[in-house]
């Protein structure tokens, strides 16, 4: 597991684009891990970003293009055209309080998951924020229990993608339904 995410970053602040420092660092970390042992291999690409782009008023098409390009580039760079891609929704409390800026980004993420193949979008409606759990004004982050539940949801999404790949013999022509 490579932890490449950095909170408060996105495409619009030029951290995750094709020349962004975090994107380049993620690829370097992955290449290093692969070089450490010939049995190491990429298994999935998990994505849980987008709040910063929502705050910076990313449009749906703009976010769709950036994320689509990122997924394609990661798969191409690693030589894994069928690498499972899993992305999740925002914390419901924060999203609902900021629905106008969140909707374009979330719709773009869902559209990418529906279009790139071997992908799934994970819903988070029932997962609580830190504020809901601890009354601490942190509405943008999941509470600890929700993070554990989110991990389980990502695992099931991964299993669903693998099942689709097996059922379609990796043809890349499956239509994976969003949600878990």
Backbone as JSON Lines, residues from 0, in Angstrom:
{"i":0,"aa":"X","n":[0.86,-1.17,0.0],"ca":[0.0,0.0,0.0],"c":[0.89,1.23,0.0]}
{"i":1,"aa":"X","n":[0.73,2.05,-1.01],"ca":[1.47,3.3,-1.1],"c":[0.51,4.44,-0.77]}
{"i":2,"aa":"X","n":[0.88,5.23,0.19],"ca":[0.04,6.37,0.6],"c":[0.59,7.62,-0.08]}
{"i":3,"aa":"X","n":[-0.05,8.01,-1.15],"ca":[0.42,9.17,-1.9],"c":[-0.47,10.39,-1.71]}
{"i":4,"aa":"X","n":[-1.61,10.21,-1.08],"ca":[-2.55,11.32,-0.92],"c":[-2.01,12.36,0.05]}
{"i":5,"aa":"X","n":[-2.35,13.6,-0.23],"ca":[-2.04,14.72,0.65],"c":[-3.31,15.55,0.74]}
{"i":6,"aa":"X","n":[-3.77,15.77,1.95],"ca":[-5.01,16.51,2.14],"c":[-4.92,17.93,1.6]}
{"i":7,"aa":"X","n":[-6.06,18.45,1.21],"ca":[-6.13,19.83,0.74],"c":[-5.45,20.07,-0.59]}
{"i":8,"aa":"X","n":[-5.45,19.06,-1.45],"ca":[-4.8,19.2,-2.76],"c":[-5.76,18.76,-3.86]}
{"i":9,"aa":"X","n":[-5.48,19.19,-5.07],"ca":[-6.33,18.81,-6.19],"c":[-5.67,19.1,-7.52]}
{"i":10,"aa":"X","n":[-6.49,19.1,-8.55],"ca":[-5.99,19.41,-9.89],"c":[-5.82,20.92,-10.08]}
{"i":11,"aa":"X","n":[-6.79,21.68,-9.56],"ca":[-6.76,23.12,-9.82],"c":[-5.63,23.85,-9.11]}
{"i":12,"aa":"X","n":[-5.09,23.26,-8.06],"ca":[-3.93,23.88,-7.42],"c":[-2.62,23.3,-7.98]}
{"i":13,"aa":"X","n":[-2.77,22.55,-9.07],"ca":[-1.64,22.01,-9.85],"c":[-0.8,20.98,-9.09]}
{"i":14,"aa":"X","n":[-1.44,20.25,-8.18],"ca":[-0.72,19.23,-7.42],"c":[-0.89,17.84,-8.03]}
{"i":15,"aa":"X","n":[-2.04,17.58,-8.71],"ca":[-2.32,16.24,-9.23],"c":[-2.35,16.14,-10.75]}
{"i":16,"aa":"X","n":[-2.09,17.18,-11.47],"ca":[-2.04,17.09,-12.92],"c":[-0.82,16.31,-13.38]}
{"i":17,"aa":"X","n":[-0.67,16.14,-14.67],"ca":[0.4,15.32,-15.23],"c":[1.79,15.84,-14.88]}
{"i":18,"aa":"X","n":[1.92,17.11,-14.55],"ca":[3.21,17.66,-14.14],"c":[3.21,18.03,-12.66]}
{"i":19,"aa":"X","n":[2.14,17.7,-11.96],"ca":[2.04,18.04,-10.55],"c":[2.99,17.23,-9.68]}
{"i":20,"aa":"X","n":[3.48,17.85,-8.63],"ca":[4.46,17.19,-7.76],"c":[3.91,15.92,-7.12]}
{"i":21,"aa":"X","n":[2.64,15.92,-6.73],"ca":[2.09,14.74,-6.08],"c":[1.89,13.59,-7.06]}
{"i":22,"aa":"X","n":[1.48,13.91,-8.27],"ca":[1.34,12.88,-9.3],"c":[2.71,12.25,-9.59]}
{"i":23,"aa":"X","n":[3.71,13.09,-9.8],"ca":[5.06,12.58,-10.11],"c":[5.62,11.78,-8.93]}
{"i":24,"aa":"X","n":[5.38,12.24,-7.71],"ca":[5.84,11.51,-6.53],"c":[5.15,10.15,-6.42]}
{"i":25,"aa":"X","n":[3.84,10.11,-6.71],"ca":[3.1,8.86,-6.66],"c":[3.69,7.85,-7.65]}
{"i":26,"aa":"X","n":[3.97,8.29,-8.86],"ca":[4.56,7.38,-9.86],"c":[5.94,6.91,-9.42]}
{"i":27,"aa":"X","n":[6.73,7.8,-8.88],"ca":[8.07,7.43,-8.41],"c":[7.98,6.43,-7.25]}
{"i":28,"aa":"X","n":[7.07,6.67,-6.32],"ca":[6.88,5.73,-5.2],"c":[6.48,4.35,-5.72]}
{"i":29,"aa":"X","n":[5.6,4.33,-6.71],"ca":[5.13,3.07,-7.28],"c":[6.27,2.34,-7.99]}
{"i":30,"aa":"X","n":[7.01,3.06,-8.8],"ca":[8.14,2.43,-9.5],"c":[9.18,1.9,-8.52]}
{"i":31,"aa":"X","n":[9.42,2.63,-7.45],"ca":[10.37,2.18,-6.43],"c":[9.87,0.9,-5.77]}
{"i":32,"aa":"X","n":[8.6,0.87,-5.41],"ca":[8.03,-0.33,-4.78],"c":[8.1,-1.53,-5.72]}
{"i":33,"aa":"X","n":[7.82,-1.31,-6.99],"ca":[7.88,-2.41,-7.96],"c":[9.3,-2.92,-8.13]}
{"i":34,"aa":"X","n":[10.27,-2.03,-8.04],"ca":[11.67,-2.43,-8.21],"c":[12.22,-3.18,-7.0]}
{"i":35,"aa":"X","n":[11.6,-3.04,-5.86],"ca":[12.1,-3.68,-4.64],"c":[11.96,-5.2,-4.65]}
{"i":36,"aa":"X","n":[10.96,-5.7,-5.36],"ca":[10.71,-7.14,-5.36],"c":[9.96,-7.48,-6.64]}
{"i":37,"aa":"X","n":[10.41,-8.45,-7.35],"ca":[9.78,-8.81,-8.63],"c":[8.34,-9.31,-8.44]}
{"i":38,"aa":"X","n":[7.99,-9.69,-7.22],"ca":[6.61,-10.16,-6.97],"c":[5.66,-9.0,-6.65]}
{"i":39,"aa":"X","n":[6.18,-7.81,-6.42],"ca":[5.32,-6.65,-6.19],"c":[4.62,-6.29,-7.49]}
{"i":40,"aa":"X","n":[3.36,-5.92,-7.39],"ca":[2.62,-5.5,-8.58],"c":[1.5,-4.56,-8.17]}
{"i":41,"aa":"X","n":[1.11,-3.68,-9.1],"ca":[-0.04,-2.81,-8.82],"c":[-1.31,-3.66,-8.76]}
{"i":42,"aa":"X","n":[-2.14,-3.42,-7.77],"ca":[-3.37,-4.2,-7.61],"c":[-4.59,-3.32,-7.84]}
{"i":43,"aa":"X","n":[-4.54,-2.08,-7.4],"ca":[-5.67,-1.16,-7.57],"c":[-5.18,0.26,-7.39]}
{"i":44,"aa":"X","n":[-5.93,1.18,-7.96],"ca":[-5.68,2.61,-7.81],"c":[-6.88,3.18,-7.08]}
{"i":45,"aa":"X","n":[-6.66,3.57,-5.82],"ca":[-7.74,4.13,-5.0],"c":[-7.63,5.65,-5.01]}
{"i":46,"aa":"X","n":[-8.76,6.31,-5.2],"ca":[-8.78,7.76,-5.3],"c":[-9.85,8.31,-4.37]}
{"i":47,"aa":"X","n":[-9.44,9.21,-3.49],"ca":[-10.42,9.87,-2.63],"c":[-10.0,11.33,-2.47]}
{"i":48,"aa":"X","n":[-10.14,12.06,-3.54],"ca":[-9.78,13.47,-3.61],"c":[-10.94,14.21,-4.27]}
{"i":49,"aa":"X","n":[-10.89,15.51,-4.23],"ca":[-11.87,16.31,-4.96],"c":[-12.42,17.49,-4.2]}
{"i":50,"aa":"X","n":[-12.33,17.47,-2.88],"ca":[-12.89,18.57,-2.1],"c":[-12.21,19.9,-2.44]}
{"i":51,"aa":"X","n":[-10.89,19.87,-2.59],"ca":[-10.19,21.11,-2.93],"c":[-10.64,21.64,-4.28]}
{"i":52,"aa":"X","n":[-10.81,20.76,-5.25],"ca":[-11.29,21.2,-6.56],"c":[-12.71,21.74,-6.46]}
{"i":53,"aa":"X","n":[-13.55,21.16,-5.6],"ca":[-14.89,21.69,-5.39],"c":[-14.81,23.1,-4.8]}
{"i":54,"aa":"X","n":[-13.96,23.28,-3.79],"ca":[-13.8,24.59,-3.15],"c":[-13.31,25.62,-4.17]}
{"i":55,"aa":"X","n":[-12.45,25.18,-5.1],"ca":[-11.93,26.07,-6.13],"c":[-12.85,26.16,-7.35]}
{"i":56,"aa":"X","n":[-14.07,25.63,-7.2],"ca":[-15.13,25.72,-8.22],"c":[-14.8,25.04,-9.54]}
{"i":57,"aa":"X","n":[-14.28,23.83,-9.47],"ca":[-14.03,23.06,-10.69],"c":[-15.35,22.75,-11.38]}
{"i":58,"aa":"X","n":[-15.36,22.86,-12.68],"ca":[-16.53,22.46,-13.44],"c":[-16.53,20.96,-13.66]}
{"i":59,"aa":"X","n":[-17.7,20.41,-13.97],"ca":[-17.83,18.97,-14.18],"c":[-16.91,18.5,-15.3]}
{"i":60,"aa":"X","n":[-16.94,19.16,-16.45],"ca":[-16.14,18.74,-17.59],"c":[-14.65,18.88,-17.3]}
{"i":61,"aa":"X","n":[-14.28,19.94,-16.64],"ca":[-12.87,20.16,-16.3],"c":[-12.37,19.05,-15.37]}
{"i":62,"aa":"X","n":[-13.15,18.74,-14.33],"ca":[-12.73,17.7,-13.4],"c":[-12.73,16.33,-14.08]}
{"i":63,"aa":"X","n":[-13.73,16.09,-14.92],"ca":[-13.79,14.83,-15.67],"c":[-12.53,14.65,-16.52]}
{"i":64,"aa":"X","n":[-12.15,15.68,-17.25],"ca":[-10.96,15.58,-18.11],"c":[-9.7,15.35,-17.29]}
{"i":65,"aa":"X","n":[-9.54,16.07,-16.2],"ca":[-8.36,15.91,-15.35],"c":[-8.27,14.51,-14.76]}
{"i":66,"aa":"X","n":[-9.37,14.01,-14.22],"ca":[-9.35,12.7,-13.58],"c":[-9.23,11.58,-14.61]}
{"i":67,"aa":"X","n":[-9.9,11.7,-15.73],"ca":[-9.77,10.7,-16.8],"c":[-8.33,10.6,-17.27]}
{"i":68,"aa":"X","n":[-7.72,11.75,-17.48],"ca":[-6.32,11.79,-17.91],"c":[-5.41,11.14,-16.87]}
{"i":69,"aa":"X","n":[-5.69,11.41,-15.6],"ca":[-4.89,10.84,-14.52],"c":[-4.99,9.31,-14.52]}
{"i":70,"aa":"X","n":[-6.2,8.79,-14.59],"ca":[-6.39,7.33,-14.57],"c":[-5.68,6.7,-15.76]}
{"i":71,"aa":"X","n":[-5.88,7.26,-16.94],"ca":[-5.24,6.71,-18.14],"c":[-3.72,6.77,-18.01]}
{"i":72,"aa":"X","n":[-3.2,7.87,-17.53],"ca":[-1.76,8.02,-17.39],"c":[-1.17,7.03,-16.4]}
{"i":73,"aa":"X","n":[-1.84,6.83,-15.26],"ca":[-1.35,5.87,-14.27],"c":[-1.35,4.47,-14.87]}
{"i":74,"aa":"X","n":[-2.44,4.09,-15.51],"ca":[-2.52,2.76,-16.12],"c":[-1.45,2.59,-17.19]}
{"i":75,"aa":"X","n":[-1.28,3.61,-18.05],"ca":[-0.26,3.53,-19.11],"c":[1.14,3.47,-18.53]}
{"i":76,"aa":"X","n":[1.42,4.32,-17.55],"ca":[2.76,4.37,-16.95],"c":[3.15,3.06,-16.29]}
{"i":77,"aa":"X","n":[2.16,2.38,-15.73],"ca":[2.43,1.11,-15.04],"c":[2.22,-0.1,-15.93]}
{"i":78,"aa":"X","n":[1.78,0.12,-17.16],"ca":[1.52,-0.99,-18.07],"c":[0.39,-1.88,-17.6]}
{"i":79,"aa":"X","n":[-0.62,-1.28,-16.99],"ca":[-1.76,-2.04,-16.42],"c":[-3.07,-1.43,-16.92]}
{"i":80,"aa":"X","n":[-3.45,-1.73,-18.15],"ca":[-4.64,-1.1,-18.71],"c":[-5.92,-1.47,-17.99]}
{"i":81,"aa":"X","n":[-5.93,-2.6,-17.27],"ca":[-7.13,-3.03,-16.54],"c":[-7.0,-2.82,-15.03]}
{"i":82,"aa":"X","n":[-6.05,-1.99,-14.6],"ca":[-5.87,-1.73,-13.17],"c":[-7.17,-1.19,-12.58]}
{"i":83,"aa":"X","n":[-7.73,-1.88,-11.58],"ca":[-8.97,-1.38,-10.97],"c":[-8.79,0.03,-10.42]}
{"i":84,"aa":"X","n":[-9.79,0.86,-10.69],"ca":[-9.83,2.24,-10.2],"c":[-11.06,2.38,-9.34]}
{"i":85,"aa":"X","n":[-10.86,2.81,-8.08],"ca":[-11.97,2.96,-7.15],"c":[-11.91,4.36,-6.57]}
{"i":86,"aa":"X","n":[-13.03,5.06,-6.63],"ca":[-13.13,6.42,-6.09],"c":[-14.36,6.52,-5.21]}
{"i":87,"aa":"X","n":[-14.29,7.4,-4.21],"ca":[-15.41,7.52,-3.29],"c":[-15.97,8.92,-3.21]}
{"i":88,"aa":"X","n":[-17.19,8.97,-2.69],"ca":[-17.92,10.21,-2.49],"c":[-17.34,10.99,-1.32]}
{"i":89,"aa":"X","n":[-17.73,12.25,-1.21],"ca":[-17.32,13.1,-0.1],"c":[-18.08,12.74,1.16]}
{"i":90,"aa":"X","n":[-17.68,13.3,2.27],"ca":[-18.43,13.18,3.52],"c":[-19.79,13.85,3.28]}
{"i":91,"aa":"X","n":[-20.86,13.14,3.57],"ca":[-22.21,13.62,3.27],"c":[-22.53,14.96,3.93]}
{"i":92,"aa":"X","n":[-22.16,15.11,5.19],"ca":[-22.46,16.36,5.89],"c":[-21.85,17.54,5.15]}
{"i":93,"aa":"X","n":[-20.56,17.46,4.83],"ca":[-19.9,18.56,4.15],"c":[-20.47,18.76,2.74]}
{"i":94,"aa":"X","n":[-20.68,17.65,2.04],"ca":[-21.23,17.73,0.68],"c":[-22.59,18.41,0.69]}
{"i":95,"aa":"X","n":[-23.46,18.0,1.61],"ca":[-24.8,18.57,1.65],"c":[-24.79,20.04,2.04]}
{"i":96,"aa":"X","n":[-23.83,20.45,2.86],"ca":[-23.7,21.87,3.23],"c":[-23.13,22.69,2.07]}
{"i":97,"aa":"X","n":[-22.49,22.02,1.11],"ca":[-21.82,22.7,-0.01],"c":[-22.23,22.08,-1.34]}
{"i":98,"aa":"X","n":[-23.49,21.7,-1.45],"ca":[-23.96,20.91,-2.58],"c":[-23.68,21.58,-3.93]}
{"i":99,"aa":"X","n":[-23.78,22.89,-4.0],"ca":[-23.58,23.58,-5.27],"c":[-22.18,23.41,-5.83]}
{"i":100,"aa":"X","n":[-21.17,23.46,-4.98],"ca":[-19.79,23.31,-5.46],"c":[-19.39,21.85,-5.56]}
{"i":101,"aa":"X","n":[-20.06,20.98,-4.8],"ca":[-19.69,19.56,-4.79],"c":[-20.27,18.78,-5.96]}
{"i":102,"aa":"X","n":[-21.47,19.13,-6.37],"ca":[-22.16,18.36,-7.41],"c":[-21.34,18.21,-8.69]}
{"i":103,"aa":"X","n":[-20.76,19.27,-9.26],"ca":[-20.0,19.07,-10.5],"c":[-18.83,18.1,-10.34]}
{"i":104,"aa":"X","n":[-18.13,18.16,-9.22],"ca":[-16.97,17.3,-9.0],"c":[-17.41,15.85,-8.8]}
{"i":105,"aa":"X","n":[-18.42,15.64,-7.97],"ca":[-18.9,14.27,-7.73],"c":[-19.46,13.67,-9.01]}
{"i":106,"aa":"X","n":[-20.22,14.44,-9.76],"ca":[-20.75,13.92,-11.03],"c":[-19.62,13.56,-11.98]}
{"i":107,"aa":"X","n":[-18.55,14.35,-12.0],"ca":[-17.4,14.05,-12.86],"c":[-16.72,12.75,-12.41]}
{"i":108,"aa":"X","n":[-16.55,12.57,-11.1],"ca":[-15.92,11.35,-10.6],"c":[-16.77,10.14,-10.96]}
{"i":109,"aa":"X","n":[-18.09,10.24,-10.79],"ca":[-18.98,9.13,-11.17],"c":[-18.87,8.83,-12.66]}
{"i":110,"aa":"X","n":[-18.82,9.88,-13.47],"ca":[-18.72,9.71,-14.92],"c":[-17.41,9.04,-15.32]}
{"i":111,"aa":"X","n":[-16.32,9.41,-14.65],"ca":[-15.03,8.77,-14.92],"c":[-15.13,7.28,-14.57]}
{"i":112,"aa":"X","n":[-15.68,6.97,-13.41],"ca":[-15.81,5.57,-12.99],"c":[-16.66,4.77,-13.99]}
{"i":113,"aa":"X","n":[-17.68,5.39,-14.5],"ca":[-18.54,4.71,-15.46],"c":[-17.87,4.55,-16.82]}
{"i":114,"aa":"X","n":[-16.9,5.41,-17.14],"ca":[-16.35,5.42,-18.48],"c":[-14.98,4.8,-18.69]}
{"i":115,"aa":"X","n":[-14.17,4.69,-17.65],"ca":[-12.8,4.23,-17.86],"c":[-12.67,2.71,-17.82]}
{"i":116,"aa":"X","n":[-13.72,2.01,-17.43],"ca":[-13.65,0.56,-17.34],"c":[-12.89,0.12,-16.1]}
{"i":117,"aa":"X","n":[-13.24,-1.03,-15.6],"ca":[-12.57,-1.6,-14.43],"c":[-12.56,-0.6,-13.28]}
{"i":118,"aa":"X","n":[-13.71,0.01,-13.03],"ca":[-13.8,1.07,-12.03],"c":[-15.13,1.02,-11.3]}
{"i":119,"aa":"X","n":[-15.13,1.63,-10.12],"ca":[-16.36,1.7,-9.35],"c":[-16.33,2.93,-8.45]}
{"i":120,"aa":"X","n":[-17.49,3.53,-8.29],"ca":[-17.69,4.68,-7.4],"c":[-18.31,4.17,-6.12]}
{"i":121,"aa":"X","n":[-17.79,4.61,-4.98],"ca":[-18.27,4.16,-3.68],"c":[-19.11,5.27,-3.04]}
{"i":122,"aa":"X","n":[-20.33,4.94,-2.7],"ca":[-21.24,5.86,-2.01],"c":[-20.89,5.95,-0.54]}
{"i":123,"aa":"X","n":[-21.14,7.12,0.07],"ca":[-20.77,7.32,1.48],"c":[-21.88,7.98,2.29]}
{"i":124,"aa":"X","n":[-23.09,7.98,1.78],"ca":[-24.19,8.72,2.41],"c":[-24.36,8.44,3.9]}
{"i":125,"aa":"X","n":[-24.2,7.22,4.32],"ca":[-24.47,6.86,5.72],"c":[-23.25,7.01,6.63]}
{"i":126,"aa":"X","n":[-22.12,7.44,6.1],"ca":[-20.91,7.54,6.9],"c":[-20.8,8.92,7.55]}
{"i":127,"aa":"X","n":[-20.48,8.94,8.83],"ca":[-20.46,10.17,9.61],"c":[-19.15,10.94,9.48]}
{"i":128,"aa":"X","n":[-19.27,12.25,9.67],"ca":[-18.1,13.13,9.73],"c":[-17.55,13.14,11.16]}
{"i":129,"aa":"X","n":[-16.37,13.73,11.32],"ca":[-15.84,13.94,12.66],"c":[-16.79,14.81,13.49]}
{"i":130,"aa":"X","n":[-17.38,15.82,12.85],"ca":[-18.3,16.7,13.57],"c":[-19.53,15.93,14.07]}
{"i":131,"aa":"X","n":[-20.08,15.07,13.26],"ca":[-21.25,14.3,13.67],"c":[-20.91,13.36,14.81]}
{"i":132,"aa":"X","n":[-19.72,12.86,14.82],"ca":[-19.3,11.89,15.85],"c":[-18.78,12.56,17.12]}
{"i":133,"aa":"X","n":[-18.03,13.67,16.94],"ca":[-17.35,14.28,18.09],"c":[-17.71,15.74,18.31]}
{"i":134,"aa":"X","n":[-18.62,16.29,17.51],"ca":[-19.06,17.68,17.64],"c":[-17.87,18.64,17.69]}
{"i":135,"aa":"X","n":[-16.99,18.53,16.67],"ca":[-15.77,19.33,16.68],"c":[-15.63,20.28,15.48]}
{"i":136,"aa":"X","n":[-16.71,20.49,14.74],"ca":[-16.74,21.4,13.59],"c":[-15.99,20.9,12.37]}
{"i":137,"aa":"X","n":[-15.47,19.66,12.4],"ca":[-14.76,19.09,11.25],"c":[-15.76,18.3,10.41]}
{"i":138,"aa":"X","n":[-16.39,18.99,9.47],"ca":[-17.42,18.38,8.64],"c":[-16.87,17.75,7.36]}
{"i":139,"aa":"X","n":[-15.62,18.04,7.02],"ca":[-15.07,17.59,5.73],"c":[-14.39,16.23,5.82]}
{"i":140,"aa":"X","n":[-14.07,15.77,7.02],"ca":[-13.37,14.48,7.19],"c":[-14.28,13.44,7.84]}
{"i":141,"aa":"X","n":[-14.1,12.19,7.41],"ca":[-14.82,11.08,8.01],"c":[-14.3,10.82,9.42]}
{"i":142,"aa":"X","n":[-15.19,10.38,10.3],"ca":[-14.76,9.96,11.63],"c":[-14.05,8.6,11.5]}
{"i":143,"aa":"X","n":[-13.39,8.18,12.57],"ca":[-12.61,6.94,12.55],"c":[-13.47,5.73,12.14]}
{"i":144,"aa":"X","n":[-14.64,5.61,12.73],"ca":[-15.51,4.48,12.4],"c":[-15.9,4.5,10.92]}
{"i":145,"aa":"X","n":[-16.17,5.69,10.42],"ca":[-16.54,5.83,9.0],"c":[-15.37,5.46,8.09]}
{"i":146,"aa":"X","n":[-14.16,5.8,8.49],"ca":[-12.99,5.44,7.68],"c":[-12.87,3.92,7.59]}
{"i":147,"aa":"X","n":[-13.1,3.24,8.7],"ca":[-13.07,1.77,8.67],"c":[-14.16,1.23,7.75]}
{"i":148,"aa":"X","n":[-15.36,1.79,7.83],"ca":[-16.45,1.36,6.95],"c":[-16.14,1.67,5.49]}
{"i":149,"aa":"X","n":[-15.51,2.8,5.27],"ca":[-15.13,3.18,3.91],"c":[-14.12,2.18,3.34]}
{"i":150,"aa":"X","n":[-13.18,1.74,4.16],"ca":[-12.22,0.73,3.72],"c":[-12.92,-0.56,3.3]}
{"i":151,"aa":"X","n":[-13.93,-0.95,4.05],"ca":[-14.7,-2.15,3.69],"c":[-15.43,-1.93,2.37]}
{"i":152,"aa":"X","n":[-16.01,-0.76,2.19],"ca":[-16.7,-0.44,0.94],"c":[-15.74,-0.48,-0.25]}
{"i":153,"aa":"X","n":[-14.54,0.05,-0.06],"ca":[-13.54,0.0,-1.13],"c":[-13.16,-1.44,-1.45]}
{"i":154,"aa":"X","n":[-13.03,-2.26,-0.41],"ca":[-12.71,-3.68,-0.62],"c":[-13.82,-4.36,-1.44]}
{"i":155,"aa":"X","n":[-15.08,-4.13,-1.09],"ca":[-16.17,-4.73,-1.85],"c":[-16.21,-4.21,-3.28]}
{"i":156,"aa":"X","n":[-15.9,-2.94,-3.46],"ca":[-15.84,-2.39,-4.83],"c":[-14.74,-3.1,-5.62]}
{"i":157,"aa":"X","n":[-13.59,-3.32,-4.98],"ca":[-12.49,-4.04,-5.61],"c":[-12.94,-5.45,-6.0]}
{"i":158,"aa":"X","n":[-13.61,-6.14,-5.09],"ca":[-14.11,-7.49,-5.38],"c":[-15.1,-7.48,-6.54]}
{"i":159,"aa":"X","n":[-15.97,-6.47,-6.58],"ca":[-16.93,-6.35,-7.68],"c":[-16.23,-6.16,-9.02]}
{"i":160,"aa":"X","n":[-15.19,-5.36,-9.03],"ca":[-14.43,-5.14,-10.28],"c":[-13.77,-6.45,-10.71]}
{"i":161,"aa":"X","n":[-13.14,-7.16,-9.76],"ca":[-12.51,-8.44,-10.1],"c":[-13.53,-9.43,-10.64]}
{"i":162,"aa":"X","n":[-14.7,-9.47,-10.02],"ca":[-15.75,-10.38,-10.49],"c":[-16.18,-10.02,-11.91]}
{"i":163,"aa":"X","n":[-16.32,-8.73,-12.18],"ca":[-16.65,-8.29,-13.54],"c":[-15.56,-8.69,-14.53]}
{"i":164,"aa":"X","n":[-14.3,-8.53,-14.13],"ca":[-13.19,-8.9,-15.0],"c":[-13.22,-10.4,-15.3]}
{"i":165,"aa":"X","n":[-13.5,-11.19,-14.28],"ca":[-13.57,-12.64,-14.48],"c":[-14.75,-12.99,-15.38]}
{"i":166,"aa":"X","n":[-15.91,-12.4,-15.11],"ca":[-17.1,-12.69,-15.9],"c":[-16.95,-12.26,-17.35]}
{"i":167,"aa":"X","n":[-16.18,-11.21,-17.57],"ca":[-15.98,-10.7,-18.93],"c":[-14.62,-11.08,-19.48]}
{"i":168,"aa":"X","n":[-13.92,-11.96,-18.76],"ca":[-12.59,-12.44,-19.15],"c":[-11.64,-11.31,-19.5]}
{"i":169,"aa":"X","n":[-11.79,-10.18,-18.7],"ca":[-10.87,-9.05,-18.88],"c":[-10.99,-8.34,-20.2]}
{"i":170,"aa":"X","n":[-12.16,-8.44,-20.84],"ca":[-12.32,-7.85,-22.17],"c":[-12.3,-6.33,-22.16]}
{"i":171,"aa":"X","n":[-12.59,-5.73,-20.99],"ca":[-12.64,-4.27,-20.93],"c":[-13.93,-3.71,-21.46]}
{"i":172,"aa":"X","n":[-14.92,-4.57,-21.78],"ca":[-16.17,-4.1,-22.33],"c":[-17.31,-4.08,-21.33]}
{"i":173,"aa":"X","n":[-17.0,-4.34,-20.06],"ca":[-18.05,-4.37,-19.07],"c":[-18.52,-2.97,-18.72]}
{"i":174,"aa":"X","n":[-19.72,-2.9,-18.22],"ca":[-20.29,-1.64,-17.75],"c":[-20.47,-1.81,-16.25]}
{"i":175,"aa":"X","n":[-19.57,-1.25,-15.49],"ca":[-19.6,-1.43,-14.04],"c":[-20.52,-0.38,-13.44]}
{"i":176,"aa":"X","n":[-21.46,-0.81,-12.63],"ca":[-22.46,0.05,-12.04],"c":[-21.85,0.79,-10.85]}
{"i":177,"aa":"X","n":[-22.13,2.08,-10.73],"ca":[-21.64,2.86,-9.6],"c":[-22.34,2.43,-8.33]}
{"i":178,"aa":"X","n":[-21.62,2.52,-7.22],"ca":[-22.18,2.23,-5.9],"c":[-21.78,0.88,-5.4]}
{"i":179,"aa":"X","n":[-21.92,0.7,-4.11],"ca":[-21.58,-0.58,-3.48],"c":[-22.82,-1.13,-2.84]}
